[in-house]
Structure formats: structure tokens, C-alpha cells
Amino acid sequence: MASNCIFCRIAGGEIPSAAVYEDEYFKAIMDIAPAAKGHILILPKKHSDNLLELDSESAARLLAVAQKIAKAQMEELKCDGINLLQNNGEAAGQTVNHFHIHLIPRYKSDQVKISWQQGAYADGEAAGLAEKIAKRIN
């Protein structure tokens, strides 16, 4: 636990939160600045700044926890969908340097915007980039 990390302090129970789930590895809380009502953050109890630092055991457990919570959100909120969002680095929108996942309830008529301008690849560019990235995966 990093003593100067607000999410470590929340996950450790030092700072109160509206928790929806907790086990020995994660705490899931209501986001205090929600994109939509029912917006939940999943916080690992073990500090990692981002996905690149998250240990593989936590990463493996995380999706199962997100699935449980998303099912509960769908049932309770009667939402039409869920965004699972995770930002890494300031350029990607990360504002707290403690790995976390957002589960954002979505409705067909909502005003939540998670968008980007579509780009394009030149002929053969995607395949070339895919090959370069694939070589770095271990």
C-alpha cells in the first residue's frame, strides 16, 4: 500500500467509500464523479500504477470480478450495456496513478460520450505493425 495514494487508502478502508464488493484482492466502490448513475471503480488492494505494473495474478482475477459486478449492475439498473474502461498514463486519461477499472452503465438514450476520431491504415500498414508488436509479446 502506498501511503500517499488515495485509492490505496480507500481500498485499505482508511477513507470511507460506498463499497459494492470486497474480497482479499479488490474493493469495488461507487465513483464519486460518475459518468452515469451506478458507475463503479474496481481497485486492486495491492498498489500498481497502471496495467503495465499490475501483477499477472491480479490481472487474471480481475476480469471475473468485473463480470460479477457488471451482471449485478445490469440486473439492478436495467441498463442496456456496460462500458469496461481502463486508462494507462496521462495521455490516455489516467488521473489517479493506481490501476483501476471503470464499469459504466449505459443506456440507449444516455449522453455519455466515450469516443475517438476514426483513423485509417495505409495499404499493408496494419499487417506490418501487427507483426512488429507480435514479436514483442512474450
Biotite code that builds the C-alpha atoms (Angstrom):
import biotite.structure as struc

atoms = struc.array([
    struc.Atom([0.000, 0.000, 0.000], chain_id="A", res_id=1, res_name="MET", atom_name="CA", element="C"),
    struc.Atom([1.316, 3.414, -0.965], chain_id="A", res_id=2, res_name="ALA", atom_name="CA", element="C"),
    struc.Atom([0.523, 5.807, 1.896], chain_id="A", res_id=3, res_name="SER", atom_name="CA", element="C"),
    struc.Atom([0.207, 8.810, -0.413], chain_id="A", res_id=4, res_name="ASN", atom_name="CA", element="C"),
    struc.Atom([-2.153, 7.018, -2.840], chain_id="A", res_id=5, res_name="CYS", atom_name="CA", element="C"),
    struc.Atom([-5.814, 7.890, -2.370], chain_id="A", res_id=6, res_name="ILE", atom_name="CA", element="C"),
    struc.Atom([-7.001, 4.618, -3.943], chain_id="A", res_id=7, res_name="PHE", atom_name="CA", element="C"),
    struc.Atom([-4.724, 2.592, -1.629], chain_id="A", res_id=8, res_name="CYS", atom_name="CA", element="C"),
    struc.Atom([-6.249, 4.444, 1.310], chain_id="A", res_id=9, res_name="ARG", atom_name="CA", element="C"),
    struc.Atom([-9.790, 3.788, 0.049], chain_id="A", res_id=10, res_name="ILE", atom_name="CA", element="C"),
    struc.Atom([-9.056, 0.113, -0.685], chain_id="A", res_id=11, res_name="ALA", atom_name="CA", element="C"),
    struc.Atom([-7.482, -0.209, 2.770], chain_id="A", res_id=12, res_name="GLY", atom_name="CA", element="C"),
    struc.Atom([-10.526, 1.276, 4.498], chain_id="A", res_id=13, res_name="GLY", atom_name="CA", element="C"),
    struc.Atom([-8.780, 4.454, 5.715], chain_id="A", res_id=14, res_name="GLU", atom_name="CA", element="C"),
    struc.Atom([-11.076, 6.640, 3.627], chain_id="A", res_id=15, res_name="ILE", atom_name="CA", element="C"),
    struc.Atom([-14.800, 5.824, 3.607], chain_id="A", res_id=16, res_name="PRO", atom_name="CA", element="C"),
    struc.Atom([-16.457, 4.802, 0.364], chain_id="A", res_id=17, res_name="SER", atom_name="CA", element="C"),
    struc.Atom([-19.718, 3.341, -0.877], chain_id="A", res_id=18, res_name="ALA", atom_name="CA", element="C"),
    struc.Atom([-18.456, -0.190, -1.480], chain_id="A", res_id=19, res_name="ALA", atom_name="CA", element="C"),
    struc.Atom([-20.341, -2.712, -3.590], chain_id="A", res_id=20, res_name="VAL", atom_name="CA", element="C"),
    struc.Atom([-17.811, -5.561, -3.437], chain_id="A", res_id=21, res_name="TYR", atom_name="CA", element="C"),
    struc.Atom([-14.738, -6.546, -1.475], chain_id="A", res_id=22, res_name="GLU", atom_name="CA", element="C"),
    struc.Atom([-12.514, -9.585, -1.227], chain_id="A", res_id=23, res_name="ASP", atom_name="CA", element="C"),
    struc.Atom([-8.896, -10.071, -0.211], chain_id="A", res_id=24, res_name="GLU", atom_name="CA", element="C"),
    struc.Atom([-7.609, -8.677, -3.532], chain_id="A", res_id=25, res_name="TYR", atom_name="CA", element="C"),
    struc.Atom([-10.084, -5.989, -4.660], chain_id="A", res_id=26, res_name="PHE", atom_name="CA", element="C"),
    struc.Atom([-12.506, -3.380, -3.465], chain_id="A", res_id=27, res_name="LYS", atom_name="CA", element="C"),
    struc.Atom([-15.198, -2.016, -5.783], chain_id="A", res_id=28, res_name="ALA", atom_name="CA", element="C"),
    struc.Atom([-16.720, 1.359, -4.985], chain_id="A", res_id=29, res_name="ILE", atom_name="CA", element="C"),
    struc.Atom([-19.180, 3.838, -6.407], chain_id="A", res_id=30, res_name="MET", atom_name="CA", element="C"),
    struc.Atom([-17.326, 6.532, -8.373], chain_id="A", res_id=31, res_name="ASP", atom_name="CA", element="C"),
    struc.Atom([-17.819, 9.908, -6.656], chain_id="A", res_id=32, res_name="ILE", atom_name="CA", element="C"),
    struc.Atom([-17.869, 11.694, -10.049], chain_id="A", res_id=33, res_name="ALA", atom_name="CA", element="C"),
    struc.Atom([-19.884, 9.204, -12.106], chain_id="A", res_id=34, res_name="PRO", atom_name="CA", element="C"),
    struc.Atom([-20.230, 9.290, -15.877], chain_id="A", res_id=35, res_name="ALA", atom_name="CA", element="C"),
    struc.Atom([-23.638, 7.671, -15.210], chain_id="A", res_id=36, res_name="ALA", atom_name="CA", element="C"),
    struc.Atom([-25.548, 6.633, -12.082], chain_id="A", res_id=37, res_name="LYS", atom_name="CA", element="C"),
    struc.Atom([-24.153, 3.291, -10.933], chain_id="A", res_id=38, res_name="GLY", atom_name="CA", element="C"),
    struc.Atom([-20.585, 3.968, -12.233], chain_id="A", res_id=39, res_name="HIS", atom_name="CA", element="C"),
    struc.Atom([-18.243, 1.667, -10.260], chain_id="A", res_id=40, res_name="ILE", atom_name="CA", element="C"),
    struc.Atom([-14.459, 1.577, -9.835], chain_id="A", res_id=41, res_name="LEU", atom_name="CA", element="C"),
    struc.Atom([-12.646, -1.696, -9.147], chain_id="A", res_id=42, res_name="ILE", atom_name="CA", element="C"),
    struc.Atom([-9.488, -1.057, -7.112], chain_id="A", res_id=43, res_name="LEU", atom_name="CA", element="C"),
    struc.Atom([-6.828, -3.703, -6.507], chain_id="A", res_id=44, res_name="PRO", atom_name="CA", element="C"),
    struc.Atom([-5.706, -3.627, -2.872], chain_id="A", res_id=45, res_name="LYS", atom_name="CA", element="C"),
    struc.Atom([-2.100, -4.113, -3.956], chain_id="A", res_id=46, res_name="LYS", atom_name="CA", element="C"),
    struc.Atom([-0.750, -0.898, -5.489], chain_id="A", res_id=47, res_name="HIS", atom_name="CA", element="C"),
    struc.Atom([0.294, -0.812, -9.129], chain_id="A", res_id=48, res_name="SER", atom_name="CA", element="C"),
    struc.Atom([0.493, 2.460, -11.017], chain_id="A", res_id=49, res_name="ASP", atom_name="CA", element="C"),
    struc.Atom([-1.053, 1.029, -14.187], chain_id="A", res_id=50, res_name="ASN", atom_name="CA", element="C"),
    struc.Atom([-1.747, -2.087, -16.253], chain_id="A", res_id=51, res_name="LEU", atom_name="CA", element="C"),
    struc.Atom([1.921, -2.456, -17.176], chain_id="A", res_id=52, res_name="LEU", atom_name="CA", element="C"),
    struc.Atom([2.849, -2.811, -13.491], chain_id="A", res_id=53, res_name="GLU", atom_name="CA", element="C"),
    struc.Atom([-0.125, -4.964, -12.443], chain_id="A", res_id=54, res_name="LEU", atom_name="CA", element="C"),
    struc.Atom([0.986, -8.466, -11.443], chain_id="A", res_id=55, res_name="ASP", atom_name="CA", element="C"),
    struc.Atom([-0.336, -11.319, -13.586], chain_id="A", res_id=56, res_name="SER", atom_name="CA", element="C"),
    struc.Atom([-2.228, -12.964, -10.691], chain_id="A", res_id=57, res_name="GLU", atom_name="CA", element="C"),
    struc.Atom([-4.258, -9.804, -10.066], chain_id="A", res_id=58, res_name="SER", atom_name="CA", element="C"),
    struc.Atom([-4.846, -9.359, -13.783], chain_id="A", res_id=59, res_name="ALA", atom_name="CA", element="C"),
    struc.Atom([-6.146, -12.930, -14.049], chain_id="A", res_id=60, res_name="ALA", atom_name="CA", element="C"),
    struc.Atom([-8.586, -12.473, -11.149], chain_id="A", res_id=61, res_name="ARG", atom_name="CA", element="C"),
    struc.Atom([-9.786, -9.054, -12.212], chain_id="A", res_id=62, res_name="LEU", atom_name="CA", element="C"),
    struc.Atom([-11.982, -9.921, -15.173], chain_id="A", res_id=63, res_name="LEU", atom_name="CA", element="C"),
    struc.Atom([-14.004, -12.440, -13.155], chain_id="A", res_id=64, res_name="ALA", atom_name="CA", element="C"),
    struc.Atom([-14.681, -9.765, -10.524], chain_id="A", res_id=65, res_name="VAL", atom_name="CA", element="C"),
    struc.Atom([-15.634, -7.238, -13.221], chain_id="A", res_id=66, res_name="ALA", atom_name="CA", element="C"),
    struc.Atom([-18.030, -9.778, -14.731], chain_id="A", res_id=67, res_name="GLN", atom_name="CA", element="C"),
    struc.Atom([-19.768, -10.394, -11.372], chain_id="A", res_id=68, res_name="LYS", atom_name="CA", element="C"),
    struc.Atom([-20.206, -6.691, -10.764], chain_id="A", res_id=69, res_name="ILE", atom_name="CA", element="C"),
    struc.Atom([-21.356, -5.947, -14.316], chain_id="A", res_id=70, res_name="ALA", atom_name="CA", element="C"),
    struc.Atom([-24.033, -8.655, -14.052], chain_id="A", res_id=71, res_name="LYS", atom_name="CA", element="C"),
    struc.Atom([-25.273, -7.087, -10.803], chain_id="A", res_id=72, res_name="ALA", atom_name="CA", element="C"),
    struc.Atom([-25.311, -3.635, -12.417], chain_id="A", res_id=73, res_name="GLN", atom_name="CA", element="C"),
    struc.Atom([-27.321, -4.927, -15.390], chain_id="A", res_id=74, res_name="MET", atom_name="CA", element="C"),
    struc.Atom([-29.849, -6.597, -13.097], chain_id="A", res_id=75, res_name="GLU", atom_name="CA", element="C"),
    struc.Atom([-30.263, -3.718, -10.656], chain_id="A", res_id=76, res_name="GLU", atom_name="CA", element="C"),
    struc.Atom([-30.037, -0.753, -13.013], chain_id="A", res_id=77, res_name="LEU", atom_name="CA", element="C"),
    struc.Atom([-31.791, -2.339, -16.005], chain_id="A", res_id=78, res_name="LYS", atom_name="CA", element="C"),
    struc.Atom([-29.163, -0.661, -18.179], chain_id="A", res_id=79, res_name="CYS", atom_name="CA", element="C"),
    struc.Atom([-28.743, -1.527, -21.852], chain_id="A", res_id=80, res_name="ASP", atom_name="CA", element="C"),
    struc.Atom([-24.995, -2.106, -21.658], chain_id="A", res_id=81, res_name="GLY", atom_name="CA", element="C"),
    struc.Atom([-21.794, -1.610, -19.677], chain_id="A", res_id=82, res_name="ILE", atom_name="CA", element="C"),
    struc.Atom([-18.518, 0.066, -20.646], chain_id="A", res_id=83, res_name="ASN", atom_name="CA", element="C"),
    struc.Atom([-15.460, -1.523, -19.086], chain_id="A", res_id=84, res_name="LEU", atom_name="CA", element="C"),
    struc.Atom([-12.840, 1.225, -19.241], chain_id="A", res_id=85, res_name="LEU", atom_name="CA", element="C"),
    struc.Atom([-9.230, 1.336, -18.089], chain_id="A", res_id=86, res_name="GLN", atom_name="CA", element="C"),
    struc.Atom([-6.790, 4.201, -18.732], chain_id="A", res_id=87, res_name="ASN", atom_name="CA", element="C"),
    struc.Atom([-2.981, 3.971, -18.625], chain_id="A", res_id=88, res_name="ASN", atom_name="CA", element="C"),
    struc.Atom([-0.952, 7.145, -18.482], chain_id="A", res_id=89, res_name="GLY", atom_name="CA", element="C"),
    struc.Atom([-1.912, 10.796, -18.556], chain_id="A", res_id=90, res_name="GLU", atom_name="CA", element="C"),
    struc.Atom([-2.217, 10.846, -22.356], chain_id="A", res_id=91, res_name="ALA", atom_name="CA", element="C"),
    struc.Atom([-4.864, 8.094, -22.074], chain_id="A", res_id=92, res_name="ALA", atom_name="CA", element="C"),
    struc.Atom([-6.852, 9.963, -19.415], chain_id="A", res_id=93, res_name="GLY", atom_name="CA", element="C"),
    struc.Atom([-5.463, 8.343, -16.247], chain_id="A", res_id=94, res_name="GLN", atom_name="CA", element="C"),
    struc.Atom([-5.796, 10.845, -13.384], chain_id="A", res_id=95, res_name="THR", atom_name="CA", element="C"),
    struc.Atom([-5.006, 8.595, -10.391], chain_id="A", res_id=96, res_name="VAL", atom_name="CA", element="C"),
    struc.Atom([-1.814, 6.546, -10.612], chain_id="A", res_id=97, res_name="ASN", atom_name="CA", element="C"),
    struc.Atom([-3.314, 3.413, -9.084], chain_id="A", res_id=98, res_name="HIS", atom_name="CA", element="C"),
    struc.Atom([-4.567, 0.795, -11.536], chain_id="A", res_id=99, res_name="PHE", atom_name="CA", element="C"),
    struc.Atom([-8.358, 0.706, -11.600], chain_id="A", res_id=100, res_name="HIS", atom_name="CA", element="C"),
    struc.Atom([-11.203, -0.281, -13.880], chain_id="A", res_id=101, res_name="ILE", atom_name="CA", element="C"),
    struc.Atom([-14.368, 1.701, -14.532], chain_id="A", res_id=102, res_name="HIS", atom_name="CA", element="C"),
    struc.Atom([-17.678, -0.105, -15.032], chain_id="A", res_id=103, res_name="LEU", atom_name="CA", element="C"),
    struc.Atom([-20.044, 2.453, -16.543], chain_id="A", res_id=104, res_name="ILE", atom_name="CA", element="C"),
    struc.Atom([-23.729, 1.603, -17.016], chain_id="A", res_id=105, res_name="PRO", atom_name="CA", element="C"),
    struc.Atom([-25.018, 2.659, -20.445], chain_id="A", res_id=106, res_name="ARG", atom_name="CA", element="C"),
    struc.Atom([-28.470, 3.396, -21.766], chain_id="A", res_id=107, res_name="TYR", atom_name="CA", element="C"),
    struc.Atom([-29.541, 3.772, -25.394], chain_id="A", res_id=108, res_name="LYS", atom_name="CA", element="C"),
    struc.Atom([-30.601, 7.364, -24.730], chain_id="A", res_id=109, res_name="SER", atom_name="CA", element="C"),
    struc.Atom([-27.751, 8.473, -22.412], chain_id="A", res_id=110, res_name="ASP", atom_name="CA", element="C"),
    struc.Atom([-25.412, 11.393, -23.019], chain_id="A", res_id=111, res_name="GLN", atom_name="CA", element="C"),
    struc.Atom([-22.192, 9.590, -22.003], chain_id="A", res_id=112, res_name="VAL", atom_name="CA", element="C"),
    struc.Atom([-19.540, 10.019, -24.671], chain_id="A", res_id=113, res_name="LYS", atom_name="CA", element="C"),
    struc.Atom([-16.524, 7.727, -24.973], chain_id="A", res_id=114, res_name="ILE", atom_name="CA", element="C"),
    struc.Atom([-15.329, 8.462, -28.467], chain_id="A", res_id=115, res_name="SER", atom_name="CA", element="C"),
    struc.Atom([-12.411, 8.993, -30.785], chain_id="A", res_id=116, res_name="TRP", atom_name="CA", element="C"),
    struc.Atom([-11.952, 10.051, -34.366], chain_id="A", res_id=117, res_name="GLN", atom_name="CA", element="C"),
    struc.Atom([-11.608, 7.033, -36.596], chain_id="A", res_id=118, res_name="GLN", atom_name="CA", element="C"),
    struc.Atom([-8.263, 6.710, -38.283], chain_id="A", res_id=119, res_name="GLY", atom_name="CA", element="C"),
    struc.Atom([-7.102, 4.501, -41.125], chain_id="A", res_id=120, res_name="ALA", atom_name="CA", element="C"),
    struc.Atom([-4.063, 2.489, -42.175], chain_id="A", res_id=121, res_name="TYR", atom_name="CA", element="C"),
    struc.Atom([-2.288, 2.701, -45.488], chain_id="A", res_id=122, res_name="ALA", atom_name="CA", element="C"),
    struc.Atom([-2.305, -0.478, -47.546], chain_id="A", res_id=123, res_name="ASP", atom_name="CA", element="C"),
    struc.Atom([-0.318, -3.147, -45.626], chain_id="A", res_id=124, res_name="GLY", atom_name="CA", element="C"),
    struc.Atom([0.444, -0.836, -42.690], chain_id="A", res_id=125, res_name="GLU", atom_name="CA", element="C"),
    struc.Atom([-1.771, -2.694, -40.166], chain_id="A", res_id=126, res_name="ALA", atom_name="CA", element="C"),
    struc.Atom([-0.205, -6.051, -41.019], chain_id="A", res_id=127, res_name="ALA", atom_name="CA", element="C"),
    struc.Atom([3.301, -4.629, -40.698], chain_id="A", res_id=128, res_name="GLY", atom_name="CA", element="C"),
    struc.Atom([2.567, -3.029, -37.342], chain_id="A", res_id=129, res_name="LEU", atom_name="CA", element="C"),
    struc.Atom([0.838, -6.203, -36.113], chain_id="A", res_id=130, res_name="ALA", atom_name="CA", element="C"),
    struc.Atom([3.939, -8.218, -36.973], chain_id="A", res_id=131, res_name="GLU", atom_name="CA", element="C"),
    struc.Atom([6.228, -5.808, -35.082], chain_id="A", res_id=132, res_name="LYS", atom_name="CA", element="C"),
    struc.Atom([4.018, -5.792, -31.985], chain_id="A", res_id=133, res_name="ILE", atom_name="CA", element="C"),
    struc.Atom([3.577, -9.578, -32.059], chain_id="A", res_id=134, res_name="ALA", atom_name="CA", element="C"),
    struc.Atom([7.364, -10.044, -31.940], chain_id="A", res_id=135, res_name="LYS", atom_name="CA", element="C"),
    struc.Atom([7.468, -8.142, -28.633], chain_id="A", res_id=136, res_name="ARG", atom_name="CA", element="C"),
    struc.Atom([4.821, -10.262, -26.918], chain_id="A", res_id=137, res_name="ILE", atom_name="CA", element="C"),
    struc.Atom([6.361, -12.806, -24.557], chain_id="A", res_id=138, res_name="ASN", atom_name="CA", element="C"),
])
